[in-house]
């Protein structure tokens, strides 16, 4: 991966400012896990704070229903705000990942585990605005889920090729395969780098991704290796995404650790696990987008970008399941190391 013809090792953070589309349709709508606050606070000050961490790339989780013209959550106000927000980042020389999301955090009331015609309609709204921009990357569908429990072969087929499936609730869905979407983007003349998330929920790089074909060879593969679901040791990371990173471009497009979220390993040595994990990423030359710079309690304590740390955990003053300690200071230090030692990503 290069930027302006030079070897580039991204240092990224995720932002939740454009995740919860209902807020843009009705600002009086209730908060959703801090995403409303992120939306209200987003602006030039956010970017200035981001840059104090050495960040040169931002990943926006964007709302599929907010972008789908056939959804009741579609909002022209949301679309215009998103385009303006991405452009603000680009004007500052920041690379942007647009990651399509169809989860409750995006306001969705009918969650789809894989891409559907809804996904394509959403991409047809936002894609043309940034098609072929050298600083914009398209992440097809955030955290692909499981359609048919216990049927791995069918899940892989639906993920790769698409098809019609009737679930246990008798709901019939038409899924669009990732190969179809990639081919469709290229047929439209979109040359942007494309990121794909494999199943389940980007916890690992499934072997099915190796079947994908891109005529421009501009594919990367996302993993979200949270400690509670993707392991805490090098051997587990090797098996889930590290080993394959020698064959394809692997990106950690979402990760953080703290004492609150239930998908983290609730262990007193969590700070040490995080330190090992970040060292592992440097060793494997795998870039990180830490989540989320604009949601206090994740990697930051406030909207000014103050990183959290593990002091309260070490002092025994936190309760698991509550905010108090996290990996923010470690992430910021990691970006400093990476920034001084750029490495190649082919």
C-alpha positions as a Markdown table, in Angstrom:
| # | Residue | x | y | z |
|---|---|---|---|---|
| 1 | Unk | 0.0 | 0.0 | 0.0 |
| 2 | Unk | 1.4 | 3.4 | -1.0 |
| 3 | Unk | 0.3 | 7.0 | -0.6 |
| 4 | Unk | 1.4 | 9.6 | -3.1 |
| 5 | Unk | 3.8 | 7.0 | -4.6 |
| 6 | Unk | 5.6 | 6.5 | -1.2 |
| 7 | Unk | 5.5 | 3.5 | 1.1 |
| 8 | Unk | 2.7 | 4.1 | 3.7 |
| 9 | Unk | 2.0 | 2.5 | 7.0 |
| 10 | Unk | -1.3 | 3.9 | 8.2 |
| 11 | Unk | -1.9 | 5.2 | 11.7 |
| 12 | Unk | -5.7 | 5.3 | 12.1 |
| 13 | Unk | -8.6 | 5.8 | 14.4 |
| 14 | Unk | -12.3 | 5.2 | 13.9 |
| 15 | Unk | -14.9 | 7.9 | 14.3 |
| 16 | Unk | -18.6 | 7.4 | 15.2 |
| 17 | Unk | -19.8 | 10.8 | 14.1 |
| 18 | Unk | -21.7 | 9.4 | 11.1 |
| 19 | Unk | -22.7 | 6.0 | 12.5 |
| 20 | Unk | -26.2 | 6.8 | 13.9 |
| 21 | Unk | -28.2 | 8.2 | 11.0 |
| 22 | Unk | -31.5 | 8.9 | 13.0 |
| 23 | Unk | -29.8 | 11.8 | 14.8 |
| 24 | Unk | -29.4 | 13.7 | 11.5 |
| 25 | Unk | -33.0 | 13.2 | 10.7 |
| 26 | Unk | -34.2 | 14.2 | 14.2 |
| 27 | Unk | -31.5 | 15.8 | 16.5 |
| 28 | Unk | -33.9 | 15.2 | 19.5 |
| 29 | Unk | -33.6 | 11.5 | 19.1 |
| 30 | Unk | -32.1 | 9.7 | 22.1 |
| 31 | Unk | -28.4 | 8.9 | 22.4 |
| 32 | Unk | -27.0 | 5.6 | 21.2 |
| 33 | Unk | -23.9 | 4.5 | 22.9 |
| 34 | Unk | -22.2 | 7.9 | 22.5 |
| 35 | Unk | -22.7 | 8.1 | 18.8 |
| 36 | Unk | -25.0 | 11.1 | 19.1 |
| 37 | Unk | -22.4 | 13.0 | 21.1 |
| 38 | Unk | -19.8 | 12.2 | 18.4 |
| 39 | Unk | -22.1 | 13.5 | 15.7 |
| 40 | Unk | -22.8 | 16.7 | 17.6 |
| 41 | Unk | -19.1 | 17.4 | 18.3 |
| 42 | Unk | -17.6 | 16.6 | 14.9 |
| 43 | Unk | -15.8 | 19.3 | 13.1 |
| 44 | Unk | -12.4 | 20.9 | 12.6 |
| 45 | Unk | -11.6 | 20.6 | 16.3 |
| 46 | Unk | -12.0 | 16.8 | 16.0 |
| 47 | Unk | -9.4 | 16.7 | 13.2 |
| 48 | Unk | -7.0 | 18.9 | 15.1 |
| 49 | Unk | -7.2 | 16.6 | 18.1 |
| 50 | Unk | -6.8 | 13.5 | 16.0 |
| 51 | Unk | -3.6 | 14.8 | 14.5 |
| 52 | Unk | -2.0 | 15.2 | 18.0 |
| 53 | Unk | -1.9 | 11.4 | 18.0 |
| 54 | Unk | 0.0 | 11.3 | 14.7 |
| 55 | Unk | -3.1 | 9.9 | 12.9 |
| 56 | Unk | -3.1 | 10.1 | 9.1 |
| 57 | Unk | -6.2 | 8.0 | 8.4 |
| 58 | Unk | -9.8 | 8.0 | 9.7 |
| 59 | Unk | -12.4 | 5.2 | 9.4 |
| 60 | Unk | -16.0 | 6.3 | 9.4 |
| 61 | Unk | -18.7 | 3.7 | 10.2 |
| 62 | Unk | -21.6 | 4.9 | 8.1 |
| 63 | Unk | -25.2 | 4.0 | 8.2 |
| 64 | Unk | -26.6 | 1.7 | 5.5 |
| 65 | Unk | -30.2 | 2.6 | 6.2 |
| 66 | Unk | -29.3 | 6.3 | 6.4 |
| 67 | Unk | -27.9 | 6.0 | 2.9 |
| 68 | Unk | -30.5 | 3.7 | 1.3 |
| 69 | Unk | -33.1 | 5.8 | -0.5 |
| 70 | Unk | -35.7 | 3.1 | 0.1 |
| 71 | Unk | -35.2 | 3.0 | 3.9 |
| 72 | Unk | -37.4 | 5.0 | 6.3 |
| 73 | Unk | -34.2 | 6.2 | 7.9 |
| 74 | Unk | -32.8 | 7.7 | 4.7 |
| 75 | Unk | -32.0 | 11.4 | 5.1 |
| 76 | Unk | -30.7 | 13.8 | 2.6 |
| 77 | Unk | -29.4 | 15.8 | 5.6 |
| 78 | Unk | -27.4 | 12.8 | 6.7 |
| 79 | Unk | -26.0 | 12.2 | 3.2 |
| 80 | Unk | -24.9 | 15.8 | 2.8 |
| 81 | Unk | -23.3 | 15.9 | 6.3 |
| 82 | Unk | -21.4 | 12.7 | 5.6 |
| 83 | Unk | -20.0 | 14.0 | 2.3 |
| 84 | Unk | -19.1 | 17.3 | 3.9 |
| 85 | Unk | -17.4 | 15.4 | 6.8 |
| 86 | Unk | -15.3 | 13.1 | 4.5 |
| 87 | Unk | -14.3 | 16.1 | 2.4 |
| 88 | Unk | -13.2 | 18.0 | 5.5 |
| 89 | Unk | -10.8 | 15.1 | 6.3 |
| 90 | Unk | -9.6 | 15.0 | 2.7 |
| 91 | Unk | -8.9 | 18.7 | 2.7 |
| 92 | Unk | -6.6 | 18.1 | 5.7 |
| 93 | Unk | -4.7 | 15.4 | 3.8 |
| 94 | Unk | -6.2 | 12.5 | 5.9 |
| 95 | Unk | -7.0 | 9.2 | 4.2 |
| 96 | Unk | -10.6 | 8.1 | 4.8 |
| 97 | Unk | -12.2 | 4.6 | 5.0 |
| 98 | Unk | -15.9 | 4.6 | 4.4 |
| 99 | Unk | -17.2 | 1.4 | 6.1 |
| 100 | Unk | -20.8 | 0.4 | 5.5 |
| 101 | Unk | -22.6 | -0.7 | 8.7 |
| 102 | Unk | -26.0 | -2.3 | 9.1 |
| 103 | Unk | -26.2 | -2.8 | 12.9 |
| 104 | Unk | -28.3 | -1.3 | 15.7 |
| 105 | Unk | -25.7 | 1.5 | 16.1 |
| 106 | Unk | -26.5 | 2.7 | 12.6 |
| 107 | Unk | -30.2 | 3.0 | 13.5 |
| 108 | Unk | -31.2 | -0.2 | 11.7 |
| 109 | Unk | -34.3 | -2.0 | 12.9 |
| 110 | Unk | -34.1 | -4.9 | 10.5 |
| 111 | Unk | -30.4 | -6.0 | 10.7 |
| 112 | Unk | -29.0 | -7.9 | 7.8 |
| 113 | Unk | -25.9 | -10.1 | 8.5 |
| 114 | Unk | -24.5 | -9.8 | 4.9 |
| 115 | Unk | -24.7 | -7.4 | 2.0 |
| 116 | Unk | -28.1 | -7.2 | 0.3 |
| 117 | Unk | -29.7 | -4.9 | -2.3 |
| 118 | Unk | -30.0 | -2.4 | 0.5 |
| 119 | Unk | -26.2 | -2.3 | 0.7 |
| 120 | Unk | -25.8 | -1.7 | -3.1 |
| 121 | Unk | -28.4 | 1.1 | -3.0 |
| 122 | Unk | -26.4 | 2.8 | -0.1 |
| 123 | Unk | -23.1 | 2.4 | -2.0 |
| 124 | Unk | -24.8 | 3.9 | -5.1 |
| 125 | Unk | -25.5 | 7.0 | -3.1 |
| 126 | Unk | -22.1 | 7.6 | -1.4 |
| 127 | Unk | -19.8 | 5.8 | -3.8 |
| 128 | Unk | -20.0 | 8.2 | -6.8 |
| 129 | Unk | -19.1 | 11.2 | -4.5 |
| 130 | Unk | -15.6 | 9.7 | -3.8 |
| 131 | Unk | -15.1 | 7.2 | -6.7 |
| 132 | Unk | -11.4 | 7.2 | -7.7 |
| 133 | Unk | -10.3 | 9.6 | -5.0 |
| 134 | Unk | -6.8 | 8.4 | -4.1 |
| 135 | Unk | -7.4 | 9.1 | -0.4 |
| 136 | Unk | -10.8 | 7.3 | -0.1 |
| 137 | Unk | -11.0 | 3.5 | 0.7 |
| 138 | Unk | -14.3 | 1.6 | 0.5 |
| 139 | Unk | -15.0 | -1.1 | 3.2 |
| 140 | Unk | -17.9 | -3.1 | 1.7 |
| 141 | Unk | -19.8 | -4.2 | 4.8 |
| 142 | Unk | -18.7 | -4.0 | 8.4 |
| 143 | Unk | -18.5 | -7.2 | 10.5 |
| 144 | Unk | -20.2 | -9.8 | 8.3 |
| 145 | Unk | -22.4 | -12.1 | 10.4 |
| 146 | Unk | -23.6 | -15.7 | 10.2 |
| 147 | Unk | -26.7 | -16.5 | 8.1 |
| 148 | Unk | -27.1 | -20.2 | 8.7 |
| 149 | Unk | -25.8 | -21.4 | 12.1 |
| 150 | Unk | -23.9 | -24.7 | 11.9 |
| 151 | Unk | -23.7 | -24.6 | 8.1 |
| 152 | Unk | -20.2 | -23.1 | 7.3 |
| 153 | Unk | -20.3 | -24.1 | 3.7 |
| 154 | Unk | -23.5 | -22.3 | 3.0 |
| 155 | Unk | -22.3 | -19.2 | 4.9 |
| 156 | Unk | -19.2 | -19.1 | 2.9 |
| 157 | Unk | -21.1 | -19.5 | -0.4 |
| 158 | Unk | -23.5 | -16.6 | 0.6 |
| 159 | Unk | -20.6 | -14.4 | 1.6 |
| 160 | Unk | -18.7 | -15.0 | -1.6 |
| 161 | Unk | -21.4 | -15.6 | -4.3 |
| 162 | Unk | -24.6 | -14.4 | -2.7 |
| 163 | Unk | -28.0 | -16.1 | -3.1 |
| 164 | Unk | -31.4 | -16.4 | -1.6 |
| 165 | Unk | -31.9 | -17.8 | 1.9 |
| 166 | Unk | -34.9 | -18.3 | 4.1 |
| 167 | Unk | -34.0 | -18.0 | 7.8 |
| 168 | Unk | -35.6 | -19.7 | 10.8 |
| 169 | Unk | -38.2 | -16.9 | 11.1 |
| 170 | Unk | -39.3 | -17.6 | 7.5 |
| 171 | Unk | -37.8 | -14.3 | 6.4 |
| 172 | Unk | -36.5 | -14.7 | 2.8 |
| 173 | Unk | -33.5 | -12.6 | 2.0 |
| 174 | Unk | -31.5 | -12.0 | -1.1 |
| 175 | Unk | -27.8 | -11.7 | -0.3 |
| 176 | Unk | -25.3 | -10.2 | -2.7 |
| 177 | Unk | -21.8 | -11.9 | -2.7 |
| 178 | Unk | -18.6 | -10.0 | -2.2 |
| 179 | Unk | -17.3 | -11.0 | -5.5 |
| 180 | Unk | -20.4 | -9.6 | -7.2 |
| 181 | Unk | -19.9 | -6.3 | -5.3 |
| 182 | Unk | -16.2 | -6.0 | -6.1 |
| 183 | Unk | -16.9 | -6.8 | -9.8 |
| 184 | Unk | -19.7 | -4.2 | -9.8 |
| 185 | Unk | -17.5 | -1.5 | -8.3 |
| 186 | Unk | -14.8 | -2.1 | -11.0 |
| 187 | Unk | -17.4 | -2.2 | -13.8 |
| 188 | Unk | -18.5 | 1.2 | -12.7 |
| 189 | Unk | -14.9 | 2.4 | -13.1 |
| 190 | Unk | -14.3 | 2.8 | -9.3 |
| 191 | Unk | -10.6 | 2.1 | -8.8 |
| 192 | Unk | -10.5 | 2.7 | -5.0 |
| 193 | Unk | -8.9 | 0.3 | -2.6 |
| 194 | Unk | -11.6 | -2.1 | -1.3 |
| 195 | Unk | -11.6 | -3.7 | 2.1 |
| 196 | Unk | -13.6 | -6.8 | 2.9 |
| 197 | Unk | -14.7 | -8.2 | 6.3 |
| 198 | Unk | -15.0 | -11.9 | 6.6 |
| 199 | Unk | -17.1 | -14.1 | 9.0 |
| 200 | Unk | -17.9 | -14.2 | 11.8 |
| 201 | Unk | -18.0 | -10.5 | 12.6 |
| 202 | Unk | -14.5 | -9.9 | 11.3 |
| 203 | Unk | -13.1 | -11.9 | 14.2 |
| 204 | Unk | -10.7 | -13.8 | 11.9 |
| 205 | Unk | -9.7 | -13.9 | 8.2 |
| 206 | Unk | -11.7 | -16.8 | 6.9 |
| 207 | Unk | -10.1 | -18.8 | 4.1 |
| 208 | Unk | -13.1 | -17.9 | 1.8 |
| 209 | Unk | -11.6 | -14.5 | 1.2 |
| 210 | Unk | -8.7 | -16.0 | -0.7 |
| 211 | Unk | -11.2 | -16.9 | -3.5 |
| 212 | Unk | -11.9 | -13.2 | -4.2 |
| 213 | Unk | -10.6 | -11.7 | -7.5 |
| 214 | Unk | -10.0 | -8.1 | -8.3 |
| 215 | Unk | -8.7 | -7.0 | -11.7 |
| 216 | Unk | -6.8 | -4.1 | -10.2 |
| 217 | Unk | -5.4 | -6.2 | -7.3 |
| 218 | Unk | -6.5 | -3.5 | -4.8 |
| 219 | Unk | -8.0 | -5.6 | -2.1 |
| 220 | Unk | -7.3 | -5.6 | 1.7 |
| 221 | Unk | -8.9 | -7.7 | 4.4 |
| 222 | Unk | -10.2 | -6.5 | 7.7 |
| 223 | Unk | -10.0 | -8.1 | 11.1 |
| 224 | Unk | -11.4 | -6.9 | 14.5 |
| 225 | Unk | -9.5 | -9.0 | 17.0 |
| 226 | Unk | -11.0 | -8.0 | 20.3 |
| 227 | Unk | -9.4 | -9.8 | 23.2 |
| 228 | Unk | -12.6 | -11.5 | 24.4 |
| 229 | Unk | -13.4 | -13.1 | 21.0 |
| 230 | Unk | -10.2 | -13.3 | 19.0 |
| 231 | Unk | -7.7 | -14.5 | 21.7 |
| 232 | Unk | -5.0 | -13.1 | 23.8 |
| 233 | Unk | -1.9 | -14.9 | 22.6 |
| 234 | Unk | 0.4 | -14.8 | 19.6 |
| 235 | Unk | -0.5 | -18.3 | 18.6 |
| 236 | Unk | -4.2 | -17.4 | 18.5 |
| 237 | Unk | -3.5 | -14.2 | 16.5 |
| 238 | Unk | -1.4 | -16.2 | 14.1 |
| 239 | Unk | -4.2 | -18.6 | 13.5 |
| 240 | Unk | -6.9 | -15.9 | 13.1 |
| 241 | Unk | -5.1 | -13.4 | 10.9 |
| 242 | Unk | -1.3 | -13.2 | 11.4 |
| 243 | Unk | -0.3 | -16.2 | 9.3 |
| 244 | Unk | -2.4 | -15.1 | 6.3 |
| 245 | Unk | -0.9 | -11.6 | 6.5 |
| 246 | Unk | 2.1 | -12.9 | 4.6 |
| 247 | Unk | -0.2 | -13.7 | 1.6 |
| 248 | Unk | -2.8 | -10.8 | 1.6 |
| 249 | Unk | -3.0 | -7.3 | 3.0 |
| 250 | Unk | -4.5 | -7.5 | 6.5 |
| 251 | Unk | -5.8 | -4.4 | 8.3 |
| 252 | Unk | -7.0 | -4.2 | 11.9 |
| 253 | Unk | -9.8 | -1.7 | 11.0 |
| 254 | Unk | -11.3 | -1.8 | 14.5 |
| 255 | Unk | -9.9 | -2.6 | 17.9 |
| 256 | Unk | -9.7 | -1.2 | 21.5 |
| 257 | Unk | -9.6 | -2.6 | 25.0 |
| 258 | Unk | -11.0 | -1.2 | 28.2 |
| 259 | Unk | -12.6 | -2.3 | 31.5 |
| 260 | Unk | -16.2 | -1.6 | 30.3 |
| 261 | Unk | -17.0 | -3.5 | 27.0 |
| 262 | Unk | -18.1 | -7.1 | 27.5 |
| 263 | Unk | -16.1 | -8.3 | 24.4 |
| 264 | Unk | -12.7 | -7.8 | 26.1 |
| 265 | Unk | -10.8 | -10.3 | 28.2 |
| 266 | Unk | -11.6 | -9.3 | 31.8 |
| 267 | Unk | -8.3 | -10.0 | 33.3 |
| 268 | Unk | -5.9 | -8.0 | 35.4 |
| 269 | Unk | -3.2 | -8.6 | 32.8 |
| 270 | Unk | -5.2 | -7.0 | 30.0 |
| 271 | Unk | -2.7 | -4.1 | 29.8 |
| 272 | Unk | 0.1 | -6.6 | 29.2 |
| 273 | Unk | -2.0 | -8.4 | 26.6 |
| 274 | Unk | -2.6 | -5.0 | 24.8 |
| 275 | Unk | 1.1 | -4.3 | 24.8 |
| 276 | Unk | 1.9 | -7.7 | 23.3 |
| 277 | Unk | -0.8 | -7.2 | 20.7 |
| 278 | Unk | 0.5 | -3.8 | 19.6 |
| 279 | Unk | 4.0 | -5.2 | 19.4 |
| 280 | Unk | 2.6 | -8.1 | 17.4 |
| 281 | Unk | 1.0 | -5.7 | 14.9 |
| 282 | Unk | 4.4 | -3.9 | 14.4 |
| 283 | Unk | 6.2 | -7.2 | 14.0 |
| 284 | Unk | 3.7 | -8.4 | 11.3 |
| 285 | Unk | 3.5 | -4.9 | 9.7 |
| 286 | Unk | -0.3 | -4.8 | 10.2 |
| 287 | Unk | -1.9 | -1.3 | 10.4 |
| 288 | Unk | -4.4 | -0.4 | 13.1 |
| 289 | Unk | -7.5 | 1.8 | 13.3 |
| 290 | Unk | -8.2 | 2.2 | 17.0 |
| 291 | Unk | -11.9 | 2.7 | 18.0 |
| 292 | Unk | -13.1 | 5.3 | 18.7 |
| 293 | Unk | -11.5 | 8.7 | 19.0 |
| 294 | Unk | -14.8 | 10.6 | 19.4 |
| 295 | Unk | -16.5 | 8.3 | 21.9 |
| 296 | Unk | -15.3 | 8.9 | 25.5 |
| 297 | Unk | -14.8 | 5.6 | 27.3 |
| 298 | Unk | -13.2 | 3.7 | 24.4 |
| 299 | Unk | -9.7 | 5.0 | 23.8 |
| 300 | Unk | -10.3 | 8.5 | 25.1 |
| 301 | Unk | -11.6 | 10.2 | 28.2 |
| 302 | Unk | -13.2 | 13.2 | 26.5 |
| 303 | Unk | -13.9 | 14.9 | 23.2 |
| 304 | Unk | -10.5 | 16.6 | 23.3 |
| 305 | Unk | -8.6 | 13.4 | 22.6 |
| 306 | Unk | -7.2 | 12.8 | 26.0 |
| 307 | Unk | -6.1 | 9.1 | 26.0 |
| 308 | Unk | -7.2 | 6.8 | 28.7 |
| 309 | Unk | -4.8 | 4.5 | 30.6 |
| 310 | Unk | -4.7 | 1.6 | 33.0 |
| 311 | Unk | -3.9 | 3.6 | 36.2 |
| 312 | Unk | -7.2 | 2.9 | 37.9 |
| 313 | Unk | -7.1 | -0.8 | 37.0 |
| 314 | Unk | -3.6 | -1.1 | 38.4 |
| 315 | Unk | -4.7 | 0.7 | 41.6 |
| 316 | Unk | -7.7 | -1.6 | 41.9 |
| 317 | Unk | -10.2 | 1.2 | 41.6 |
| 318 | Unk | -12.3 | 0.0 | 38.7 |
| 319 | Unk | -15.2 | -2.5 | 38.4 |
| 320 | Unk | -15.4 | -4.7 | 35.3 |
| 321 | Unk | -18.3 | -3.6 | 33.2 |
| 322 | Unk | -17.8 | 0.1 | 33.9 |
| 323 | Unk | -15.7 | 2.8 | 32.3 |
| 324 | Unk | -12.5 | 3.7 | 34.0 |
| 325 | Unk | -9.4 | 2.3 | 32.3 |
| 326 | Unk | -8.3 | 1.6 | 28.7 |
| 327 | Unk | -5.6 | 1.3 | 26.1 |
| 328 | Unk | -5.6 | 4.8 | 24.7 |
| 329 | Unk | -2.1 | 5.8 | 26.0 |
| 330 | Unk | -0.7 | 2.5 | 24.6 |
| 331 | Unk | -2.3 | 3.2 | 21.2 |
| 332 | Unk | -0.9 | 6.7 | 21.0 |
| 333 | Unk | 2.6 | 5.4 | 21.9 |
| 334 | Unk | 2.2 | 2.7 | 19.2 |
| 335 | Unk | 1.4 | 5.3 | 16.6 |
| 336 | Unk | 4.6 | 7.2 | 17.6 |
| 337 | Unk | 6.7 | 4.1 | 17.1 |
| 338 | Unk | 5.1 | 3.3 | 13.8 |
| 339 | Unk | 5.4 | 6.8 | 12.6 |
| 340 | Unk | 9.2 | 6.8 | 13.2 |
| 341 | Unk | 9.6 | 3.4 | 11.5 |
| 342 | Unk | 7.4 | 3.2 | 8.3 |
| 343 | Unk | 7.2 | -0.2 | 6.7 |
| 344 | Unk | 6.0 | -1.5 | 3.4 |
| 345 | Unk | 2.5 | -3.0 | 2.8 |
| 346 | Unk | 2.4 | -4.7 | -0.6 |
